Amino acid sequence: MQRLQEIDHLRRAVNVLIWDQNTYMPPGGAAARSSHQATLNRLAHAKFTDPALGRLLDALEPLREALPPDSDEAAILFWVRRDYDRSRRVPEAFVARAAAHFSQLFQAWTEARPQDDWQAVRPLLEESLRLSQEFAAFFPEHQEPLDVFIDHSDPGMTAARMDELFRELREVLRPMVQAIKAHPPVDDRCLHQHYPVEGQRAFGEMVAACYGYDFQQGRQDLAPHPFMIKIAQGDVRITTRYREDDLAIGLFSTLHETGHALYEQNIHPRLADTPLDHGASAGVHESQSRLWENLVGRSRPFWEHFYPRLQETFPDQLAQVSLETFYRAINKVQPSLIRTEADEVTYNLHIMLRFDLERALLNQELRVADLPEAWRARMAEDLGVVPSNHRDGVLQDIHWFSGFIGGSFQGYTLGNIMGAQFFQAAMAEQGPAIQEEMAQGRFDALRTWLTERIYQHGGKFLPDTLIERVTGRPLSVQPYLEYLQRKYSELYDLSTVQAGTPGD
């Protein structure tokens, strides 16, 4: 544990550098920051792959077999052994080279996207693809390169299993989108007035505090692409972005990142500085951001309480706008270009596009040079809209421009599915208390339920194990599809769209 704590401190220091690079670092610091991150990542990797740590793990193997399987100690030994064996396959020089490259690429992307300059990052992205393929080759036992990255982010998941989940979703989502498109567009002009940033910030932070985000152990700043990052148990930071002509962007970005932060702030203190002091997986983590953003933050009971307070914040803009008009506006379904601003019904179609494209890149079925055109073609096919520039197309997401290609996007769809399944279980156990509290601007019952069953355990359980422990059933798309069907049938006529699929 002494060795692991030192390694954890190095990794947390990298997180401070990442947070700074995304928020306050001047552009001139990019080159040095790349070197700093490379050095710290190399040192952490060297310490973690030290044969002495392997010998300690070997010596503890009899203890691991004797421990109760659901104990913290057994979980720590399981995860450290798993990660140690993986890390030992990756050369230290490769880790430093990759870290330096990704830091350089991220800075180039932050400058290229506003300028719509695809050519500035294309060669760097080609190098990222080479690094990603090189990394995947260290793990030849996987069925395909993408599985290497998926297993790192969402242990136990595979590309083939994701295909099945996507198929089940696509069979319902595509006809649902078509049924909604047959209706007159919802009037969402109330969201596109002038909303000063200061008012947006104050309202969003007020809601985050009501959710339970502790600003004494966190802060909110601005970033090109909103994120949550954990420095320590007492330091969990979130970022957002604002547009003064679109109220929804800043507000729901704040609620989304607050969901991530609630998870990290409520991990049990006994897990501090251990390998369990983080969320169970990318998908489980995303289940919390999507739950608090959408199942709570876009619900009618939530706005029965908070809409009068929003009207007080922006009286000139909203005093004459009814709750029903506002509620329909924030839940408007319309195919759009930007994933992070997509509605609940079309969101997963954005994920499928990115998942399929990165899979094709890794399998050498698509060249980086052809990525923009492949992006446009798939957008036209799935969503019926096509970006007129790279900024709103292939350059829009941070993921391919800050790390390996692959392993990030499936977590968003998994999060939608898991979030609905967790919320359904909470409602079944808590009855009307959750909805009643939400209508009063309180969230104690829901947050306590989630803390007891998910948050406090950190990364202790495999995702599949956690889902069954919490909900009593394996991962299923059914609760998510039922949620979408129920909610959007109230807003649109979806009588011809089925809530489930025969194979579910």
N, C-alpha and C positions, 0 to 999 in steps of 0.2 A: 504493500500500500504506500510505503514511503516513495518507492520508485514511481508508481503510477501517479502520485500526487505531483511530483516534479514534472512529469510529462504533461499532465493536465494543465499546470501553470503555464508551460510554454505554449500550449494550444490556446489557452485563454488570452495570452498576450497577443497571439496572432489575431484573435477576434477583435481586440482593441484597435489594432492597426487596420483591420478591414472596416470596422465602424468609422474610424477617422477618415479613411480613404473615400468612403461613401458620403461623408457629411461635410467635414470642414477642411480637409487637406487641400492646400493650394496645388494647382496643376504642376507646378515646378517640383513638387515632392515625389512625383510618380516614379522616377527612375530609382531613387533611393529606397522608396517603399517596396519596390519589387525585390531589391536585394535584402531588405530587412525580413520580409516574409519568407524568402527562400532560405535564409540562414536559420530562422526559428523553426520552420518546417523540417529542415534537414536535421537539426539538433533533436527535435522531438522524435523524428523517425529513427534516428540512430539510437536514442535511449530506449525506445520501445522495442527495437529489434535486437537489442543486446542479448547475446547468448545466455548471459547470467540470469536475465528475466525468464528465459525459457527453462533454465534449470530449476528455478524456483517454482515455476508452473508444474514441471514434472514431479517435483518433490511433494507438491500439494494435491496431486491427482488422487491419491487414496482418500484424502480428506473430502475432496469434491464428491466422490462416489458415496461417502458416508453421510454427507449433509442432507437435510430435508430438501427436496428438489425445488421448493418454492421459497427457500431462504435467500436473503440478500447475498450471503457469502457464496452460495452455489451459483447464483446468477452472475456475480462478479467474476468468478473463476471461469464460467462458461464463456462469457463475452470476451474476457481478456485472452483466453486460449484461442478463440475464433479469430479475433483481430490480430493477435500475435502471429498466428500461422499465415494469415493473409499478408501481413506487412512484411514478413521475412522474405517473401517472394519478390518484393519491389526494391531495386537497388537504391541506396541512399542518394547517389548522383542523379537518378531519375526524379526523385522527389524534389530535390532542389531545382532542377531544370524546369520541371512542370510548374512549380510554385512561382518561379520568376516569370515564366511565360504568361501564366494566367493573370498575374498582377499587371503586366504590361498590356495584355489584351483588354482587360477591364478598363484601364485608363483610356486606351484608344477608343473603345466603344462609347464611353461617356462623352467623348468629343465628337465621334463620328455620327452618332444617332441624331443629335439636333441638326447637324449639317447634311443629313441624308447621304452620307458618304460611305456607301457599301465597299467601294474599292479600297478605302483606307484600312478596313479590318479583314478583308477577304484573305490576304496572305497569312495573317495571324490566325484566322479561323482554320485555314488549311493545316497549319502547324498543330493547332489544337486537335484536329481530327487525327493527325499522325500520332500525337501523344496518346490520345484515347485508344487508338487501335493497338499501340505498343503496350499500354497498361493492360488492356483486355487479354493480350497474349500471355501475360503472366499467369492467367487462370484458364488453361485450356479445357478444364473439365466441364465448363459451362456450355450449354447448347449453342449459344451465339453470343457475340460481343456485348450486346445490350444487356443480357442477363447478368453480366459481371457488375454493371453499374446499378441495375435494379436491386440486386441482392444486397448491395452495400446500403442503399437508401431504404429499401423495404424488404428486409430479410424474409425469405420464404416465397417471395413473389417472383414470377418469371414473365418474359414477354409473351409466351404462349398463353399463360393464364390471364394476362391482361387482355389479350385478343378476345377471349371468351367474354370477359366483363364488358369490353367495348362493344362486342356484337349485341349483347343483351340490351345495353343502353341505346345503341344506334337504332335498333328495331322499334323502339318507342319514341326516342327523341326526334328523329327525322320527321315522322308523321305528325308529331306534336307541333313542331315548328311550322310545318305546312298548314296545319289547322289554324294556328294562331295568325299566320300571315294572311289568311283569308278574311280576317276581321279588320276593320278600320284601325289605323295606328292609334295607340294611346297618346293623349296629349300630355307631353312631359315638359312643356315650356316653363313651368314653374321652377324647374331645376336649373334652367339656363338663363337666369337673370344675373345681375351683378351681386356677388356674395364676397365681401371683403374677407381676406384671409384671416385676420385676427378673430373675427366672429366665428369662422369655421373652426379655427384651432381651439377656441375656448369651449365651444359646444362639444366637439369631439373628445376633448380631454375630460370634460365633465361626464360624458357617457362612459368613457373608459374607467374612470374612478368608480362610477356606479356599478359597473361590471365587477369590480374588485381589483383592478390594476393598481398596484401600490407605487405611487410616484416617489415615495421615499426610497424605493429600491429600483427605480427605473426613471426613464425620461423619454420624451418624444422629440425627434428632430426631423429635418427635411432630407430627402434622398431622391435621386433620379428614379429609382425603383424601390418602393417600400419594402422593408424587411424587419424582422426581429432578430436580435443577437444577444446571446447570454455571455456576460463577462464572468459572473459568479452568481451564487444564489442570491446575494443581495444587490445584484446589478444586472437587470434584464431590460434592455433598451429596445424601443420601437422607433420606426420612422414612418413618415407619410409624405404625400405630395398634394398640392392644392392647385385648382384652377378656379379663378374667380368667376368664370362663366359656366361652371358645372359643379353644383353643390355635392353631387353624389360621389365624385372621385375621392376627395379628401376624407369625407365622412366614413365611407365604407372601407377605405384603406386603413383608417385608424381602427375601426371595429375589427377588421380582419387581423391586423397585427396584434391587437389586444388579446384576441383569442389565443394566438401563439404564446404570448407573454403570460397569460393566466396559467397555462400549462407549466411553464418553467418556474414561475414564482411559487407554485404550490407543490413542487416536488419536496418530499420529506427532507428535513435538515440532516437526517442521519446519512443521506446519500451524497452530501456535499463532498466535492473533491474525489468522488469515486467514479468509475466508468459507467455508473447508472444515473449520473446527474444530468440527464437529458431525456427528451421524448423517446418513445418506443420505436418510432420510425417516421419517415417523411409523411406517409399516409395518415398515421395516427395523429401526428402534429397538425396536418392540414385539416383533419376532421374537426379540430377545435377552432381553428380560424374560420372555417366555413360555417360551423355551427353558430358561433357568436356573431358572425357577419350576416348570415342569411336566415337561418332558422329562428334566431332571436331578433337580429337587427332589422330585418325586412318584414317582420310579422306585424299583424294588426294590433295585438295587445301591447306590444312595445311602443308603437306610435300613439296609442290612445293616451299614454302617459307623457311621452316626450315631444309630441308634436306641438302642444301649446308652448312648451319651453323653447322649441325651435322658432315658433312664431314670435316669441318675445325677443329672441336674438336677432331676427330679421323681419321686423314688423312691416317695413316698406315692401318687401318682396312677397311675404306670405300671409299677411293679415286677411286678405280676401280669398285665399286659396283654402278650400275645404280639406279636411282630413282624408276623405275618400279620393279626391283628386290627387293629393300628394302620395297616398298609399299606392294608387295605381301607377303613378309616375315612377316611383322607385322600383316597381316590379314590372316595368314595361319589358316585353319580349320583342327584340328586334335584332336580326343578324347584324353584327358590327365587326370592325377591323381589329379591335384591341382586346386581347384576352382578359386582362385585369379589369376591364370595364364591361365585360360581357355579362348578360343576364344569366339567371340560373338555368334556363332551358337550353340555351345555345353554348354555354360555357364548355361543356365536355367535348363538343365538336372541335373546339380550338385545341383541346388537349390531344385528341386523336390525331389531328393533323401534325402536331409537333412530334408526337411519339412515332408516327410512321416515317416522318422525314429523317429523324435522327437514327432510326433503325436502318433506313436505306443508306445513310451516310456510313455508318459503321460497317455495314455489309458490303461496302464498295459498289452499291447499286445506284448511287447518286453522287455526283461531284459537288464540291462546295460552290464552284463557279455556276452550277445550274440550280442552286438552292432557291434564289429569288423567283425564278420562273416556276419551279415546282410548287413553291409556296402559293403563288398567285393562282395556279391551276387548281390546287386543292381547295383554296378559299372559294373559288367560283363554284366548284362542284358541291361542297358541303354547306356553304353558308350563303352563296349567291351574291357575295360582295367581294370586290377585288381592290387591294391597295393601289393607289396611284403613285406611291413612293416606297422606298425601303424603310423609312423611319416607322411607318405604320405596318410594315410587313416583316421581313426577315430580321430587321434590326430591333424589333420592339422588346423582346425578352432578354433579360440579363443572363439567363442560364448558360447559353452556349458561349457567352463572352466573359465568363468568370471561372470556368472550371472545365472538367471533362465533358464531352458530349455524350449525353445519355444518363438516365437514372433519376432525373428530377421530375419530369412532367407527369409520369404515371401517378405520382403521389397526390396530385391535385384531384384527379378523378377518384382515387381511393379515398381521399379525404371527404369528398362529397358523399360517397356511399357509406363510409363508416360514420360520418357525422349524423346522417339520418337514422342509422341503426342505433347509435348511442342515444340520440334524442328520443327515439321511440321507446327505448328501454327505460329511460328516465321518466318519461310521461306515464308509462305503465306502472311504475313503482310509486311515483309521487302523486299521481292523480291530478286534480285541478290546481294543486298548490303552485306549480311552476307557472302556469298561465295567469293565475290570479296575482302572483307576485310581479310578473312582467308588466301587468297593467297598472301596477303601483310604482314602477320604476325600481323594483327590487329583484335581486337574482340570487339570494342566499340559498334557496332550496336547490336550484340547478347547479350552482357552483360547488356547493357542498357535496352533492351527489357525484359530480364529475371528479372532484378532488379525492373522495374516498375510493372511487373505483378505478380511476385512471391516473390523475395527476401525481398523487403522492408516490406512486410506484416508479416514476421516471422511466428509464429504459430497461426495467427488470425483466419484462416478459416479451416473448416473441409476439408479433402483431396478431397472428391467428389465435394464439393462446389467450391474449388479452381480450380479443373480441368475444370469444366464447365465454370467458369468465364474466365479462360485463353484461352481455346480452343473452347468454344461454343458447346461442346458435352460431353457426359459422357465418363468415362474411356473405352477405346477400345484397343484391341490387334492389330487392323488392321494397324495403322501407323507403328508399330514396325515390323510386318511381311512384310509390303511393303518395309520398309527400308532394311531389311535383304535380301529380294528377289532381290531388285534392285542392291544392292552393290555386293552381292556374285554371281549374274548372270554375272557380269562383270569379275569376277575372275574365275568362274567355270561355266560349262554348267548346268543350273538348269531349263531347259525348261520344264521338266516333273513335277516340284514341283509347287503347287498352292500357291499364295501369301495370300489367305484368306481361311476361313472355312465357310461352309454353315450357321452355327449358329451364326456367328459374327454379 
